Amino acid sequence: MISLAGRRVAARTLAFLLLFCTPACSAHQRVAPRTSDDAPISRAVAPSTPPAPPPSRAEDDDAGDDDGRISTPLAPASARGAKKGTPIQRGRATYYADKFRGRATASGEPYNPRALTAAHRTLPFGALVDVVRRDGRRVRVRINDRGPFKRGRIIDLSRRAAERIGLVEDGVTDVTLELIWKPARRPR
């Protein structure tokens, strides 16, 4: 038989777990991306039916704004040893919505739509990257935020950077990223 003191300890432990551990499980949800597309990200749980096969190339050409293409695995891992001007990644680019003006970026600085900045998932803050469209238009941006978190997109540009390459009219376009400069790695 459990003593009264043992019951109290068990009750306190259970109360602690219920009060402090349960809310923490939902506290670390991924934040919605900062893109011009305000559509919510769907978070799929385990599907009850098998996933549909990927679309054929003919269906892919008819797809809309975000056709599910994933960026090519040229880098950012290969960006570690890349030389200046080396293409490191191909994929789709978009730009920040104006509603994010003044909000803190992942680097801590406020988002300024007039600055030539961008968000990338893995490149270090402060890295300089040329964003090149297929038609040859290019803009040099500094990485100061994380994202985009929508499948197939590799970079989110500030409003000014998007205007320089004509992205504002298109919304989303195919680009190639060329690494220009990245800060040295900090010793651990």
Salt bridges, closest charged atoms under 4 A:
ASP37 OD2 - LYS150 NZ 2.57
ASP37 OD2 - ARG153 NH2 3.99
ASP38 OD1 - LYS99 NZ 3.54
ASP60 OD2 - ARG57 NH1 2.54
ASP61 OD1 - ARG57 NH2 3.80
ASP65 OD2 - ARG153 NH2 2.95
ASP67 OD2 - ARG69 NE 2.95
ASP67 OD1 - ARG92 NH1 3.57
ASP98 OD2 - ARG159 NH1 3.76
GLU109 OE1 - ARG142 NH1 3.07
ASP130 OD2 - ARG138 NH1 2.92
ASP130 OD1 - ARG140 NE 2.82
ASP135 OD2 - ARG137 NH2 2.84
ASP145 OD2 - ARG34 NH1 3.20
GLU163 OE1 - ARG114 NH1 3.47
GLU163 OE2 - ARG159 NE 3.31
ASP170 OD2 - ARG133 NH2 2.69
ASP174 OD2 - ARG69 NH1 3.78
ASP174 OD1 - ARG92 NE 3.84
ASP174 OD2 - ARG134 NH2 3.29
GLU178 OE1 - ARG138 NH1 3.22
